[in-house]
């Protein structure tokens, strides 16, 4: 494992949201400075203005990205000079367009090896859609650009680790996706990719879909008919998996180290326990997301653009800090 400090590209996200603020607060933190050398992709003047407004003590250095990234006490900002007039909390296509520019360039840097990994600030799905993007978010762009065949999103706060069978789909569709084939593939991908996060030979807990994991068919049959056969097939393949587990107790068991990682069946089943366990005063969250399976390490915040509090200077940077530090750890694991 390498002891070199990793270089991480951090995109500031939607300028009308809290992304620029949490980026500044994160890169100014001692935890990030100790873990990684950071280069920020964004609008220099916008970031500098916010740093002055909120009293964030961080030295910024404007660059076009052609110079060597150094760890000299200043944070390099690759300046896109693309934020003109804007209003905090304003949903519009222009904000989506500039957000996409940062992400697209960050992918270039990661593919070329100019940065070791990425941590992305939040973008607004509707804003990038208004800007003409065909993608639902960062991850879809990266999977497409890198021709990645198999990947999974690992959510963690450093205590609970969880992947998902489905994420951003309606609950009715999420239930339809609970098939033996899909569950088994989620178990396989989780088992295969977890070593990227430093978890080797993981013990996986597969969470049921119904209350009490169906209670033997009394509260639904999907657990017995679809999830249990997937777990049995995984065991036959040599994967250390257990389930289906009752959803209401599975996460407590993970906190007791009974499982290295849980495989949840849908978005809120995995997200809500992470949000609660990593709660930050003021409604913030400290957990983050690592996308496993890409050719480079990539993390992102677990929260969104938070238009409702943007511009007030009260956004908590914990998820961004955790994202950068966990990305740095994952980079060391890969090297």
Residue pairs with C-beta under 8 A, 6 or more apart in sequence:
1 332
1 333
1 335
2 332
2 335
3 332
4 335
5 35
5 36
5 37
5 71
5 328
6 35
6 36
6 37
6 116
6 117
6 327
6 328
6 331
6 332
7 36
7 37
7 38
7 39
7 69
7 114
7 115
7 116
8 36
8 37
8 38
8 39
8 115
8 116
8 117
8 118
8 119
8 324
8 327
8 328
8 331
9 38
9 39
9 40
9 41
9 106
9 109
9 110
9 115
9 117
9 118
9 119
10 23
10 26
10 27
10 38
10 39
10 40
10 41
10 118
10 119
10 120
10 121
10 320
10 324
11 19
11 23
11 40
11 41
11 42
11 99
11 102
11 103
11 106
11 118
11 119
11 120
11 121
12 19
12 20
12 23
12 40
12 41
12 42
12 43
12 46
12 47
12 102
12 121
13 19
13 20
13 23
13 99
13 102
13 120
13 121
13 122
13 123
13 305
14 95
14 96
14 99
14 121
14 122
14 123
14 124
14 127
14 305
15 42
15 43
15 46
15 83
15 86
15 95
15 98
15 99
16 86
16 87
16 88
16 89
16 90
16 91
16 92
16 95
16 124
16 127
16 305
16 307
16 310
17 88
17 89
17 95
17 122
17 124
17 304
17 305
17 306
17 307
17 310
18 122
18 303
18 305
18 306
18 309
18 310
18 315
19 121
19 122
19 123
19 301
19 305
20 42
20 46
20 47
20 50
20 121
21 50
21 54
21 310
21 313
21 315
21 317
22 121
22 301
22 315
22 316
22 317
22 319
22 320
23 40
23 42
23 47
23 121
23 317
23 320
24 47
24 50
24 51
24 54
24 56
24 58
25 56
25 315
25 317
25 320
25 321
26 32
26 317
26 320
26 321
26 324
27 33
27 38
27 40
27 58
27 75
27 324
28 56
28 57
28 58
29 317
29 321
31 321
31 325
32 38
32 321
32 324
32 325
35 324
35 325
35 328
35 329
36 324
36 325
36 327
36 328
37 69
37 70
37 71
38 75
38 76
38 324
39 63
39 65
39 69
39 75
39 76
39 77
39 78
39 109
39 115
40 47
40 60
40 75
40 76
40 77
40 78
41 77
41 78
41 80
41 102
41 105
41 106
41 109
42 77
42 78
42 79
42 80
42 102
43 79
43 80
43 81
43 82
43 83
43 98
44 60
44 62
44 77
44 79
44 81
45 79
45 81
45 83
46 83
47 60
47 77
48 60
50 56
51 58
51 60
53 313
54 313
58 75
59 73
59 74
59 75
60 74
60 75
60 77
61 74
61 75
61 76
61 77
62 77
62 79
63 76
63 77
63 78
63 79
64 78
64 79
65 78
65 105
65 109
65 114
67 76
69 76
69 114
69 115
70 76
78 105
80 98
80 101
80 102
80 105
82 97
82 98
82 101
83 98
86 94
86 95
88 307
88 310
88 311
89 307
89 308
89 310
89 311
90 307
91 124
91 126
91 127
91 130
91 307
92 127
92 130
93 127
93 130
93 131
93 132
94 131
95 124
95 127
96 123
96 124
96 126
96 127
96 128
96 129
96 130
96 131
96 133
97 128
97 131
99 123
99 124
99 127
99 128
99 131
100 123
100 128
100 131
100 133
100 141
103 120
103 123
103 138
103 141
104 141
106 115
106 118
106 120
107 118
107 141
107 142
107 145
107 146
109 115
109 118
110 117
110 118
110 295
110 296
110 298
111 145
111 146
111 295
111 296
116 296
116 297
116 331
117 296
117 297
117 298
117 299
117 327
117 328
117 330
117 331
118 296
118 297
118 298
118 299
118 327
119 298
119 299
119 300
119 320
119 323
119 324
119 327
120 138
120 298
120 299
120 300
120 301
121 300
121 301
121 320
122 300
122 301
122 303
122 304
122 305
122 306
123 137
123 138
123 305
124 304
124 305
124 307
125 136
125 137
128 135
128 137
133 141
135 141
135 144
136 168
137 168
138 298
138 300
139 151
139 153
139 291
139 298
139 300
142 148
142 291
142 294
142 298
143 151
143 294
146 294
146 295
146 296
148 293
148 294
148 295
150 189
150 192
150 193
150 293
151 189
151 193
151 291
151 292
151 293
151 294
152 163
152 164
152 186
152 189
152 190
152 193
152 291
152 292
152 293
153 163
153 164
153 167
153 289
153 290
153 291
153 292
154 161
154 162
154 163
154 190
154 193
154 194
154 197
154 261
154 289
154 290
154 291
154 292
155 161
155 162
155 163
155 164
155 270
155 271
155 274
155 287
155 288
155 289
155 302
156 162
156 197
156 274
156 287
156 288
156 290
156 326
157 274
157 277
157 278
157 286
157 287
157 288
157 322
158 322
158 326
159 254
159 255
159 277
160 251
160 254
160 255
160 262
160 273
160 274
160 277
160 287
161 194
161 197
161 199
161 254
161 260
161 261
161 262
162 251
162 254
162 261
162 262
162 263
162 264
162 270
162 273
162 274
163 186
163 189
163 190
163 261
163 262
163 263
163 264
163 270
163 292
164 186
164 263
164 264
164 265
164 266
164 267
164 269
164 270
165 174
165 177
165 178
165 182
165 183
165 186
165 263
165 264
165 265
165 266
166 173
166 174
166 177
166 265
166 266
166 267
167 266
167 267
168 267
169 177
169 266
169 267
171 266
171 268
174 265
174 266
174 267
175 209
175 222
175 266
178 209
178 222
178 226
178 227
178 265
179 226
180 226
180 227
180 229
180 230
180 233
181 230
183 206
183 226
183 227
183 230
183 231
183 263
183 265
184 230
184 233
184 234
186 263
187 204
187 206
187 230
187 231
187 234
187 239
187 241
187 263
188 234
188 237
188 239
189 292
189 293
190 202
190 204
190 261
190 263
191 202
191 204
191 234
191 239
191 240
191 241
193 292
193 293
194 200
194 202
194 260
194 261
194 292
195 333
196 290
196 292
196 293
196 297
196 330
196 333
196 334
197 290
197 292
197 326
197 329
197 330
197 333
198 329
198 330
198 333
199 260
199 261
201 240
202 240
202 260
202 261
203 240
203 241
203 242
203 258
203 259
203 260
203 261
204 234
204 239
204 240
204 241
204 242
204 243
204 259
204 260
204 261
204 262
204 263
205 241
205 242
205 243
205 245
205 250
205 253
205 254
205 258
205 259
205 261
205 262
205 263
206 227
206 230
206 231
206 234
206 241
206 242
206 243
206 244
206 245
206 262
206 263
207 243
207 244
207 245
207 247
207 250
207 262
207 263
207 264
207 265
207 269
207 270
208 214
208 223
208 227
208 243
208 244
208 245
208 246
208 247
208 265
209 220
209 222
209 223
209 227
209 244
209 247
209 265
209 266
210 219
210 220
210 222
210 223
211 219
211 220
211 246
211 247
211 248
212 219
212 246
212 248
213 223
213 227
213 243
213 244
213 245
213 246
213 247
214 220
214 221
214 222
214 223
214 224
214 244
216 224
217 224
223 244
227 243
227 244
227 265
228 243
228 244
231 241
231 242
231 243
231 244
234 241
235 241
241 263
242 259
243 263
245 253
245 262
247 269
250 259
250 262
251 262
251 273
251 277
253 259
254 261
254 262
255 277
262 270
264 270
271 302
274 285
274 287
274 302
275 285
275 287
275 302
277 287
278 285
278 286
278 287
278 302
278 318
278 319
278 322
279 285
279 286
280 286
280 316
280 318
281 316
282 314
282 316
284 303
284 315
284 316
284 318
284 319
285 302
285 303
285 316
285 318
285 319
286 318
286 319
286 322
287 302
287 319
287 322
288 299
288 300
288 301
288 302
288 319
288 320
288 322
288 323
288 326
289 299
289 300
289 301
289 302
289 323
290 297
290 298
290 299
290 323
290 326
290 327
290 330
291 298
291 299
291 300
297 327
297 330
297 331
297 334
298 327
299 323
299 324
299 326
299 327
299 330
300 323
301 319
301 320
301 323
302 319
303 319
306 315
309 315
